[in-house]
Amino acid sequence: MRPQISLEATGLLLTAGRGSRIGGCCKGLLQIDGVPLVVRQLRTMADAGIRRAVVVIGAQADAVSAALSRHAAALSDIEITRVRIASDQLTDDPQFSVASGLKAALTLPQSSHGTVLISLVDLPLLTARHYETLWAQAHDRDADIVLPRNSAGMPGHPILLAASAIPPSVLSQPGFRLREFVGAGSTKRHEFLTEDPAYFSDLDTPQDLQSMAAIYGVFLGFPDP
């Protein structure tokens, strides 16, 4: 039996990017059966037992906030904190999103002793089971940093970070990058080998949308103008 995700866990969902390579649409606004990805991903976190989440928004922030408000009933069992990134910090490098999101997540009540599960909004194959697997890996290995990696060496998401593994001073350093931090971080770091495409199938180009439909039968649409 897998250990249940702790009530002290916090989800961190990154959806601030412009989506410039995919057609200039924030990827959190892409829809599956009329439901925006940002809503689906938060619903997936809630289904895994995560009861609070920080959502980092930036590009088309008003539209993302409106989508969350429209679907509030479907997200009634997860407490959502929104963090908005300034327009001059919206680049292809998500460092500002990650640092700002982690700072917000770690200042929530109980979070300083809990765990943060960090995910990208454009991973439509993720289910509750994938978060539960990450949590079980941390529990079984007594690890405070856990990330999936495939046999080709590609890292995936979500990433699990114990709050105790993130010194506040690190987040305040200019140029903080999550990948570098987890790569050189705690000795209680664990990479688990998996070929499950859900951890790696993010959406960057129109071709990725086509592949998602052709290979996995997941059809994504753009929001109405």
C-alpha positions as CSV (number, residue, x, y, z in Angstrom):
1,M,0.0,0.0,0.0
2,R,1.4,3.4,-1.0
3,P,1.8,6.0,1.7
4,Q,-0.7,8.8,1.4
5,I,0.5,12.3,0.4
6,S,0.8,14.4,3.6
7,L,-1.7,17.2,4.4
8,E,1.4,19.4,4.7
9,A,2.3,18.9,1.1
10,T,1.9,21.9,-1.3
11,G,1.6,21.8,-5.1
12,L,3.4,24.3,-7.2
13,L,2.1,24.7,-10.7
14,L,4.0,26.8,-13.3
15,T,1.9,28.4,-16.0
16,A,3.4,31.9,-16.5
17,G,5.0,31.4,-19.9
18,R,3.9,33.1,-23.1
19,G,3.8,29.9,-25.1
20,S,5.5,31.7,-28.0
21,R,6.6,28.5,-29.8
22,I,3.1,27.0,-29.6
23,G,1.3,30.0,-31.1
24,G,1.4,32.7,-28.5
25,C,-1.0,31.2,-26.1
26,C,-0.3,30.6,-22.4
27,K,-0.3,26.8,-22.2
28,G,-2.4,26.8,-19.1
29,L,-5.3,28.0,-21.3
30,L,-5.1,25.1,-23.8
31,Q,-8.2,23.0,-23.4
32,I,-9.1,19.4,-23.3
33,D,-12.9,18.9,-23.7
34,G,-13.4,22.6,-22.8
35,V,-11.4,22.4,-19.6
36,P,-8.2,24.5,-19.5
37,L,-5.0,22.7,-18.6
38,V,-4.4,24.9,-15.6
39,V,-7.7,23.6,-14.1
40,R,-7.0,20.0,-15.1
41,Q,-3.6,20.0,-13.5
42,L,-4.9,21.5,-10.3
43,R,-7.7,18.9,-10.3
44,T,-5.1,16.2,-10.7
45,M,-3.2,17.5,-7.7
46,A,-6.4,17.5,-5.7
47,D,-7.2,13.9,-6.7
48,A,-3.7,12.9,-5.5
49,G,-4.6,14.3,-2.0
50,I,-2.8,17.7,-2.3
51,R,-4.9,20.2,-0.5
52,R,-3.2,23.5,-1.4
53,A,-1.3,24.8,-4.4
54,V,0.5,27.8,-5.6
55,V,-0.1,28.7,-9.2
56,V,2.4,31.0,-10.9
57,I,0.9,33.1,-13.6
58,G,2.2,35.8,-15.9
59,A,1.4,35.8,-19.6
60,Q,-2.4,36.3,-20.1
61,A,-2.6,36.3,-16.3
62,D,-6.1,37.8,-16.3
63,A,-7.4,35.1,-18.6
64,V,-5.8,32.4,-16.5
65,S,-7.4,33.9,-13.3
66,A,-10.7,34.1,-15.1
67,A,-10.5,30.4,-16.0
68,L,-9.8,29.5,-12.4
69,S,-12.7,31.5,-11.3
70,R,-15.1,29.9,-13.8
71,H,-14.1,26.4,-12.7
72,A,-13.9,27.2,-9.0
73,A,-16.5,24.6,-8.2
74,A,-14.4,21.8,-9.6
75,L,-11.4,23.0,-7.5
76,S,-13.3,23.5,-4.2
77,D,-11.2,21.0,-2.3
78,I,-7.8,22.5,-3.1
79,E,-6.8,25.9,-1.7
80,I,-5.2,28.0,-4.5
81,T,-2.8,30.9,-4.1
82,R,-1.9,32.8,-7.2
83,V,1.5,34.4,-7.7
84,R,1.8,36.9,-10.6
85,I,5.1,37.4,-12.4
86,A,5.9,40.9,-13.7
87,S,5.9,41.2,-17.5
88,D,9.6,42.2,-17.6
89,Q,10.4,38.8,-16.0
90,L,8.5,36.7,-18.5
91,T,11.3,35.0,-20.6
92,D,11.9,31.6,-21.9
93,D,13.9,30.9,-18.8
94,P,11.4,30.1,-16.0
95,Q,13.8,31.0,-13.2
96,F,11.7,33.9,-11.9
97,S,8.6,31.7,-11.9
98,V,10.2,28.9,-10.0
99,A,11.9,31.2,-7.4
100,S,8.8,33.3,-6.8
101,G,6.6,30.2,-6.6
102,L,8.8,28.4,-4.2
103,K,9.0,31.5,-1.9
104,A,5.2,31.7,-1.9
105,A,4.7,28.0,-1.3
106,L,7.2,28.0,1.6
107,T,5.5,30.9,3.4
108,L,2.1,29.2,3.5
109,P,1.0,27.8,6.9
110,Q,2.6,24.4,7.6
111,S,4.7,24.5,4.4
112,S,7.9,25.2,6.2
113,H,7.9,21.6,7.5
114,G,6.3,20.0,4.5
115,T,7.0,19.1,0.9
116,V,6.5,20.9,-2.4
117,L,5.6,19.0,-5.5
118,I,6.5,21.2,-8.5
119,S,4.9,20.6,-11.9
120,L,4.6,22.2,-15.3
121,V,1.1,23.0,-16.6
122,D,1.8,21.5,-20.1
123,L,2.0,17.8,-19.0
124,P,-1.5,16.6,-20.0
125,L,-0.8,12.9,-19.4
126,L,-0.2,13.4,-15.6
127,T,-2.7,11.7,-13.3
128,A,-3.0,11.4,-9.5
129,R,-1.0,8.2,-9.7
130,H,2.1,10.0,-10.9
131,Y,2.1,12.3,-7.9
132,E,1.5,9.3,-5.6
133,T,4.4,7.5,-7.2
134,L,6.7,10.4,-6.6
135,W,5.6,10.6,-3.0
136,A,6.1,6.8,-2.5
137,Q,9.6,7.1,-4.0
138,A,10.5,9.8,-1.4
139,H,9.0,7.7,1.4
140,D,10.7,4.5,0.4
141,R,14.1,6.1,-0.2
142,D,13.9,8.6,2.7
143,A,14.7,11.2,0.1
144,D,14.1,14.9,0.3
145,I,14.6,15.6,-3.4
146,V,13.0,13.2,-6.0
147,L,12.8,13.6,-9.7
148,P,12.0,11.2,-12.6
149,R,14.5,10.5,-15.3
150,N,14.3,8.2,-18.3
151,S,17.0,5.9,-19.8
152,A,18.0,8.7,-22.2
153,G,18.9,10.9,-19.3
154,M,16.0,13.3,-19.7
155,P,14.7,14.7,-16.5
156,G,10.9,15.1,-16.0
157,H,8.2,16.6,-13.8
158,P,6.8,16.7,-11.2
159,I,9.8,17.2,-8.9
160,L,9.5,16.7,-5.1
161,L,11.3,18.9,-2.7
162,A,11.3,18.7,1.1
163,A,11.0,22.2,2.5
164,S,14.0,21.4,4.7
165,A,16.2,20.9,1.6
166,I,15.6,24.5,0.4
167,P,17.5,27.2,2.4
168,P,15.6,30.5,2.0
169,S,18.9,32.2,1.2
170,V,19.2,30.0,-2.0
171,L,15.9,31.4,-3.4
172,S,17.1,35.0,-3.0
173,Q,20.2,34.4,-5.0
174,P,20.1,36.0,-8.5
175,G,19.9,33.4,-11.2
176,F,18.5,30.6,-9.0
177,R,17.7,27.7,-11.3
178,L,15.8,24.7,-10.0
179,R,17.6,22.1,-12.2
180,E,21.0,23.2,-11.0
181,F,19.9,23.2,-7.4
182,V,18.4,19.7,-7.5
183,G,21.4,18.5,-9.6
184,A,23.9,19.6,-7.0
185,G,21.7,19.4,-3.9
186,S,21.1,17.2,-1.0
187,T,22.8,13.8,-0.5
188,K,19.2,12.6,0.1
189,R,18.4,13.1,-3.5
190,H,16.9,10.3,-5.6
191,E,16.3,10.0,-9.3
192,F,13.9,7.2,-10.2
193,L,14.2,5.6,-13.6
194,T,10.9,5.5,-15.6
195,E,9.9,5.4,-19.2
196,D,6.3,6.6,-18.4
197,P,5.7,9.4,-21.0
198,A,3.5,11.3,-18.6
199,Y,6.6,12.7,-16.9
200,F,8.2,13.9,-20.1
201,S,5.5,14.7,-22.7
202,D,5.4,18.5,-22.4
203,L,4.0,20.8,-25.1
204,D,6.3,23.2,-26.8
205,T,5.3,23.3,-30.5
206,P,2.2,22.7,-32.7
207,Q,3.9,19.4,-33.6
208,D,3.7,18.4,-30.0
209,L,-0.1,19.0,-30.0
210,Q,-0.4,16.8,-33.1
211,S,1.7,14.1,-31.5
212,M,-0.4,14.2,-28.4
213,A,-3.5,13.5,-30.5
214,A,-2.0,10.9,-32.8
215,I,-0.1,8.9,-30.2
216,Y,-2.1,9.3,-27.0
217,G,-5.6,10.3,-28.3
218,V,-5.4,13.6,-26.2
219,F,-6.8,16.5,-28.3
220,L,-5.9,20.0,-27.2
221,G,-7.6,23.1,-28.5
222,F,-6.9,26.8,-28.2
223,P,-9.3,28.9,-26.2
224,D,-12.0,31.0,-27.9
225,P,-10.7,34.4,-29.0
